[in-house]
Amino acid sequence: MKSKQLANVLIKILGLSILVHDAPGFITVLFSPPANALVLAVSAALGVFLMVKSRDIAEFLFKTDDE
């Protein structure tokens, strides 16, 4: 496995771990102040962004790697 492919997989795992880490927060956000909901939404958006854009991020990090 090339380093660019490995980076792609690891970035997807990072995004997924952020979402899993925030899962309990989705339940407690109903009983918390709006500021906590905003932090949770930003964190979840970051997780989804990392999962969707992992290939582009890996290409940016490893521009010189040949496929």
Secondary structure as GFF3:
##gff-version 3
##sequence-region A 1 67
A	DSSP	alpha_helix	3	28	.	.	.	ID=ss1
A	DSSP	three_ten_helix	29	31	.	.	.	ID=ss2
A	DSSP	alpha_helix	34	52	.	.	.	ID=ss3
A	DSSP	alpha_helix	54	61	.	.	.	ID=ss4
###
